[in-house]
């Protein structure tokens, strides 16, 4: 009898907790991002609006599959990815609903907004060339194409072809130049590797500092993270290189960029709360927090880049429709495989 009473109390307590959660204002976020800056902003949003932010973290592909599996009654309101190509995939899977960018933020950079109105940017970064200050002169650098020159043989560092950032870069090259050109570019890049691709972007910069190579293809914000690190060795590594933005000549298309972006799910149970969070993450306060802590570029045109980014100077961005980074993804992966870019 005593066991039955205890079990009954446990069940009642469980359902009581569920009712409290149900009555509480919430927004459920599925995100690929794993940075402290996001945790801070979610906490700040909760404090300001009294809306609990529930977060599920996984790779974009895993999150997309989870949303599909959960179906119409799924809990997710928002998906955040670090690659426009993955948002394109979510659209192709018919998971997102259209969102009016001007309703969220009237001062978003128009070049970074989905032309089909299914997703919005929250930050952006460039896939840049970094070079050792003493072993390379910026006058030697120019374009992504120039990286295939034999002068860079055994000097170029980059992470593996399975990385979404490299796949996005390759997708942009296919979009601009076609598959044959992209194949030739990839083959010649492989010939210039200083070592077999491995590690993350920061590891490529560390390899430059360790004299394994002289230049690397990395995302711009990683340099900011190294330069501002609490680790003194990482600060030394970050300060041993300079940032170069490719394709800046008048006749060139500009440096490749990609976004962290946000989409509102068709099945979102908390639409208004989701929109409030979207507005908050693109607000001047949040955008300043992003750029000063994660060293990404702000997408709100009222916000200036952080001091570290400003020191690198302004640059011309590639205004390619970012959906192309998803549209050409399959072909990009095939080219990597054929060119033996591990």
C-alpha positions in Angstrom: 0.0 0.0 0.0 2.8 2.4 0.9 4.5 1.6 -2.4 1.3 2.5 -4.3 1.0 5.8 -2.4 4.6 6.7 -3.2 4.2 5.8 -6.9 1.0 7.9 -7.1 2.9 10.9 -5.6 5.7 10.5 -8.0 3.3 10.4 -11.0 1.3 13.4 -9.7 4.6 15.4 -9.2 5.7 14.5 -12.7 2.5 15.7 -14.3 2.6 18.8 -12.1 6.0 19.6 -13.5 4.8 19.1 -17.0 1.9 21.6 -16.4 4.3 24.2 -15.1 6.5 23.8 -18.1 3.4 24.0 -20.4 2.2 27.2 -18.8 5.7 28.8 -19.0 6.6 31.0 -21.9 9.2 29.2 -23.9 11.0 29.1 -27.3 12.7 25.9 -28.4 15.9 26.3 -30.4 17.7 23.6 -32.3 21.2 24.9 -33.0 24.5 23.8 -34.5 26.3 26.7 -32.7 28.1 25.8 -29.5 29.6 29.1 -28.5 29.6 30.8 -25.1 28.3 34.0 -26.8 25.1 32.2 -27.7 24.6 31.0 -24.1 25.1 34.5 -22.9 22.6 36.0 -25.3 20.0 33.4 -24.7 20.3 34.1 -20.9 20.0 37.8 -21.5 16.9 37.3 -23.6 15.3 35.2 -20.9 16.0 37.9 -18.3 14.6 40.7 -20.5 11.5 38.9 -21.9 10.8 36.2 -19.3 10.8 33.6 -22.0 12.7 30.4 -21.4 15.1 29.4 -24.1 15.3 25.6 -24.4 18.3 24.5 -26.5 19.1 21.3 -28.4 22.6 21.1 -30.0 23.7 18.8 -32.8 25.0 19.0 -36.3 22.7 20.6 -38.8 22.1 17.4 -40.7 21.2 15.6 -37.4 18.8 18.5 -36.4 17.1 18.4 -39.8 16.5 14.7 -39.5 15.2 15.1 -36.0 12.8 17.7 -37.1 11.5 15.5 -39.9 11.2 12.6 -37.5 9.3 14.6 -34.9 6.8 15.7 -37.5 3.9 18.2 -37.1 3.8 17.9 -33.3 7.6 18.5 -32.9 8.7 21.0 -30.2 11.2 23.0 -32.2 10.5 26.6 -33.1 13.8 27.7 -34.6 16.8 26.1 -36.3 20.2 27.9 -36.3 23.0 26.7 -38.5 26.5 27.9 -39.3 26.2 27.5 -43.1 23.6 28.8 -45.5 23.9 25.5 -47.4 22.2 23.7 -44.5 19.4 26.3 -44.3 18.9 25.7 -48.1 18.6 22.0 -47.2 16.0 22.7 -44.6 14.0 24.6 -47.1 14.3 21.8 -49.6 12.9 19.5 -46.9 10.0 21.9 -46.6 10.7 22.5 -42.9 10.7 26.3 -42.8 8.0 28.9 -43.2 8.6 32.3 -44.8 9.6 35.2 -42.6 9.4 38.9 -43.5 13.0 40.2 -42.8 11.7 43.8 -42.3 9.4 42.5 -39.5 12.5 41.2 -37.7 15.1 43.8 -38.4 14.8 46.7 -40.9 18.6 47.2 -41.1 19.8 43.7 -42.0 22.5 43.6 -44.8 20.3 42.9 -47.9 23.1 40.9 -49.5 22.9 38.3 -46.7 19.1 37.7 -46.6 17.5 34.7 -48.3 16.0 35.9 -51.6 13.2 33.4 -51.1 12.5 34.8 -47.5 12.9 31.5 -45.6 15.8 32.4 -43.4 17.8 35.3 -42.0 21.4 35.8 -41.1 22.5 36.5 -37.6 26.3 36.8 -38.2 28.7 36.3 -41.1 32.3 35.5 -41.7 34.7 35.4 -44.6 36.8 32.4 -45.8 40.1 34.2 -45.8 43.8 33.5 -46.5 46.0 33.9 -43.4 49.8 34.2 -43.9 52.9 34.3 -41.7 54.0 37.9 -41.2 57.7 37.1 -41.7 57.6 34.4 -44.4 55.0 35.8 -46.8 54.4 39.3 -48.2 50.8 40.4 -48.8 51.9 41.4 -52.3 52.3 37.7 -53.1 48.6 37.1 -52.5 45.6 38.0 -54.7 42.8 35.5 -55.3 41.6 32.0 -54.5 42.8 31.0 -58.0 46.3 32.2 -57.1 46.5 29.5 -54.4 46.9 27.0 -57.2 50.2 28.6 -58.3 53.3 26.3 -57.9 54.9 29.0 -55.7 52.6 27.7 -52.9 53.7 24.1 -53.2 54.2 22.4 -49.8 53.1 25.7 -48.2 49.3 25.6 -48.1 47.3 24.4 -45.1 43.6 23.7 -44.9 41.2 21.4 -43.1 39.5 18.4 -44.6 37.0 18.3 -47.4 34.2 17.0 -45.1 34.1 20.4 -43.4 31.0 22.5 -44.3 33.1 25.7 -44.6 35.3 24.1 -47.4 32.2 22.6 -49.1 30.6 26.1 -49.1 33.7 27.6 -50.6 33.8 25.0 -53.3 30.1 25.4 -54.0 30.7 29.1 -54.5 33.5 28.4 -57.0 31.2 26.0 -58.9 28.5 28.7 -59.0 30.9 31.3 -60.4 33.2 29.2 -62.6 31.6 25.9 -63.3 32.4 22.3 -62.4 35.4 21.9 -64.8 37.1 24.9 -63.4 36.4 23.8 -59.8 37.8 20.4 -60.5 41.0 21.8 -61.9 41.3 24.3 -59.0 40.8 21.5 -56.4 43.4 19.2 -58.1 46.0 22.0 -58.0 45.2 23.0 -54.5 45.9 19.4 -53.4 49.3 19.5 -55.1 50.2 22.5 -52.9 49.3 21.0 -49.5 51.9 21.4 -46.8 50.5 18.3 -45.2 47.4 16.1 -45.4 44.3 18.1 -44.2 43.5 17.6 -40.6 42.3 19.6 -37.5 40.1 22.6 -37.3 40.8 26.1 -38.6 42.7 27.2 -35.5 45.0 24.1 -36.0 45.9 25.4 -39.5 47.0 28.7 -38.0 49.0 26.8 -35.3 50.7 24.9 -38.1 51.8 28.1 -39.7 53.3 29.2 -36.4 55.0 25.8 -36.1 56.6 26.3 -39.5 54.7 23.5 -41.1 53.2 25.8 -43.8 53.1 29.5 -44.6 49.5 30.2 -45.6 46.1 28.7 -44.7 42.4 29.0 -45.7 40.4 29.7 -42.6 37.3 31.5 -41.4 38.1 35.0 -40.3 36.6 34.8 -36.8 39.1 32.1 -35.7 41.9 34.7 -35.9 40.0 37.0 -33.6 39.4 34.1 -31.2 43.1 33.3 -31.2 44.2 36.9 -30.7 41.9 37.4 -27.8 42.4 33.9 -26.2 43.1 33.5 -22.5 45.8 31.1 -23.6 49.1 33.1 -24.1 50.4 30.6 -26.6 47.2 31.0 -28.7 47.6 34.7 -28.6 51.1 34.4 -29.9 49.8 32.2 -32.7 47.1 34.6 -33.6 49.5 37.5 -33.7 52.0 35.7 -35.8 49.7 35.9 -38.9 47.9 38.5 -40.9 44.5 38.3 -42.6 44.2 38.7 -46.4 40.8 39.0 -48.2 41.0 37.4 -51.6 39.4 38.6 -54.9 39.4 42.3 -54.0 40.4 43.8 -57.4 37.7 45.8 -59.2 37.2 43.0 -61.7 37.0 40.3 -59.0 33.9 39.0 -57.3 35.0 39.6 -53.7 35.8 37.4 -50.8 33.6 34.3 -50.1 31.3 34.7 -47.1 29.0 32.5 -45.3 26.5 33.0 -42.5 25.2 31.7 -39.2 21.5 31.9 -40.0 18.2 31.3 -38.4 15.0 29.8 -39.8 11.4 29.6 -38.3 10.0 26.1 -38.6 6.6 25.5 -40.2 5.6 23.4 -37.2 6.8 26.0 -34.6 4.4 25.9 -31.6 5.7 29.2 -30.2 5.8 31.5 -33.2 5.6 34.8 -31.5 8.2 33.9 -29.0 10.4 32.7 -31.8 10.1 36.0 -33.6 11.0 37.9 -30.5 14.2 35.9 -30.2 15.0 36.5 -33.9 14.5 40.2 -33.3 16.7 40.1 -30.3 19.6 38.2 -32.0 19.6 40.8 -34.8 19.3 43.8 -32.5 22.1 46.3 -32.1 22.8 45.0 -28.6 23.2 41.3 -29.6 25.1 42.2 -32.8 27.6 44.2 -30.8 27.9 41.3 -28.4 28.5 38.8 -31.2 31.2 40.8 -32.9 33.0 41.8 -29.7 33.1 38.2 -28.3 33.0 35.7 -31.2 34.6 38.1 -33.7 32.0 37.4 -36.4 30.8 40.3 -38.6 27.5 41.9 -37.7 24.6 41.6 -40.1 22.8 44.6 -38.7 24.2 47.5 -40.7 24.0 49.9 -37.8 26.6 47.9 -35.9 30.4 48.3 -36.6 32.7 45.3 -36.5 34.8 44.8 -33.4 38.2 46.6 -33.0 40.1 43.4 -34.1 38.1 43.0 -37.2 38.2 46.7 -38.0 42.0 46.6 -37.9 41.9 44.2 -40.8 40.1 46.8 -42.9 36.9 46.7 -44.9 36.6 44.3 -47.8 34.4 43.5 -50.7 32.2 40.5 -50.2 31.0 38.0 -52.9 27.3 38.9 -53.4 26.5 35.4 -54.7 23.0 34.2 -53.7 23.9 32.2 -50.6 21.4 29.5 -51.5 24.0 28.5 -54.1 26.1 27.1 -51.3 23.5 24.4 -50.8 22.4 24.0 -54.4 25.9 23.1 -55.5 26.9 21.1 -52.4 26.5 17.6 -53.9 28.8 18.5 -56.8 31.3 20.1 -54.4 31.6 16.9 -52.4 32.0 14.9 -55.6 34.8 17.2 -56.8 36.6 16.9 -53.4 36.4 13.1 -53.7 37.7 13.0 -57.2 40.6 15.3 -56.5 41.7 13.3 -53.5 41.2 16.2 -51.1 41.0 14.1 -48.0 
